Amino acid sequence: MANMDYPGPCPSCTGIDGCPNDAGKQEAVKHYCKGLEMELNAWKARLYDVLTNEKAGEMGDTLIQLKSTMKELEAVAAKLEEACPASMSKEEQVIGKGLEDLRVHYSKAMEVIAPGWFGG
């Protein structure tokens, strides 16, 4: 299971912004996107546990917010892979905020569902 205190795949992104050439930058973006993909996959596993729980109907807006945030993060990740931006600061802010939102709403879901139902 992913660490909920983990700040994301690349907290400073100096490896991307500081690359001296395009080839190095593209490689750094590729590594960043791979880390982001792994983080999102871990969150998807958690969300699956929430969505399939018998108490999921009691969570209303929390579930909607979790799904929406996940879709937003997936869109940013897809954009990064296509565009390979010169600076990651804007995308990094969106990703950081999205991961923070996932943590908050996941915690709210855990208040409704017993922790014993998660992780197998």
N, C-alpha and C positions, 0 to 999 in steps of 0.2 A: 504494500500500500504506500502511496506517496506521502511524503512528509508535509503536513499542513502548514508548517512554518517555513517551508522552502520558498524563497522569494521568486522563483521562476527560473527559466533556463539560462538567463544571462543578465544578472542584475545591473551591470554597468555598460556592457556592449562596447567597451573600448577596443576590443578585438575587431570590431566591424568598423567603427568610426575612425579608428586610427590606422587602417590598412593603407599602405602606400600605393597599391595598384588595384585595378579592377578584379584581376584574377584572385588576389588574396581576399578582397572584400566578398566576392561571390562565394568563396569557400567558407568564409566566416559566417555568412548569412545561411549557408546550407547547414552548418553545424548548429547554429542558433535555432533554425527551423526544426531540426531533428530533435533537439532538446525540448522545444515547445511541443512538438508532436507527442513525445513520450509523456510530458506533463499532462497534456490534454487527454491522452488515453487513460492515464491513471484516474483523472477526474471522471471520465466517462464510466469507468468501472464503478466508482462510488455512486454516481448518479443512477446507474442501472439498479443498484441495490435499493436506492430510494424509490425509484419509479415502480419497481415490482413488489414493493412492500404492501401488505394489505391495508396499511394506514395511509397510503399515498393520497387518497381522496380528502384527507383531513388537512392537507398542507396548502391547498389552493394557490395563492399568489406566490408562495415560496417556490413551488414547482415551476410555475411559469417563468419566474425570474431566473432559476437555475438553467432551464432550457434556453432561454433567450441569451444569457451570458455565454453559454457554451457555443451557440451559433455565432455570436459576435466574435469570440476568440478564434473560432475556426476560419472565419472570413478574413481576419487579420493575418493569420498564418498563411492562408492561400495567397493573399496579396503580397506578402513578403517573398514567397517563393517565386512569384512571377516577376515582380518589379525590381527586386534587389536594390532598395533605396540607398541613397548616398549617406543618409543619417538615420539612425534607428530611434532617436529620442522620442518622436511622436508615437511610433508604434509601440515602443517600450512602455510608455505611459498608459496606453490603452490596454496592453497585455497585463501590466501590473495591477491596474484597476479591476480588470476582469477577473484575475485570479483572486484578488481580495474579495470581490463580490461573491465568487464561488465559495470561498471559505465561510463568509458570513451566512449565506443562505443554506449552505450545507449544515452549519451548526444549528440553524433554526429547524431544519428537517430532523436533525438528531434529537431535538427536544421532544418531537412527536413520536419518533420511532425508537424503540429500545435498542441500545448499542449492540446487544447480543445478536441481532439479525444481520450484522454486517461482516463481511470478510469470509464467508463460507459457512 
